[in-house]
């Protein structure tokens, strides 16, 4: 399935080269969790502060249990300054 991954500020360095405007469409397994997607892009989970799915804030304590759906947008921001 396809999702959109958006990584902001310093996390943008973990996006692939084809990313545009801090976003890239990625193909993930049907049972992919937030943690699976971030880990597969080598994003350090400790640097992920605000995590949103489709514009709604998500609990950082459930990264490994929350499954994504096709068409979802996963956006992640690091802690502010």
N, C-alpha and C positions, 0 to 999 in steps of 0.2 A: 504494500500500500504506500501511497505517497503522503507526506506531510511537508509543511514548511517549517524550517528551523531558522529562528532569528536570534542572533547573539549580538548583544550591544556592548559598547565601550570596549574595554580591554579584552572581553571575551571574543570579540570579532576575529582575533588572530587564529581561532580554532575553526573558522569556516573554511571550506574548500575555495580554491582560487576562482571558481566560476560564480561565487556568491556576488550578488549585487544588492546594494542598499542594505547591508547587514542581514540578508536573507538568502536562503537557498532551498529548493525543493529537494527532498531526499526520499529514497525508497527504503522503507523499513519493514521488518517482518510484521505480520498481522497481529502478533501478540506483544509488540514492542512496548516497553515502559519508558517513562521519562528518563530514568537512569540508563537504560539500554542505549537510547539515542545520544545522550550526552557523553557516555563512556565511549561509544563508538567513534566519536569525534574528538576524543582525548580532552574533553572539557573537565577540569578539576571540579568536582562537586562542591568542594569547600569554597570555591570562588563564585558559586551561584547563589545570589541573594534573593532576587525577586524572580519567581517562575510563574509564567502565565500560559494557560491553554485557552486559545480562542478569546483572549482578552480578559480572562478571569484568573485572578490570583490563585495559586495552588500551594498547598501545604508542603513545605520542604521535607517533612518527615515521612511523606508517602511517595517519594520518587521511585522507589523500587516496586511499588504495588499499583501505581496508576498506569493503566494501559491507554495508549493513544488510539485514535480512530482515523481512518482515511480522511484526508482533507483537513485535519487539525493543523493549527498553527501553534508551535511551541516557541515561546519567546522567553529569553533569559537575560537578566541584568546582573552585573556584579554589585557588591556593596558600594555605596557612594563614598567618595573621597574620604 
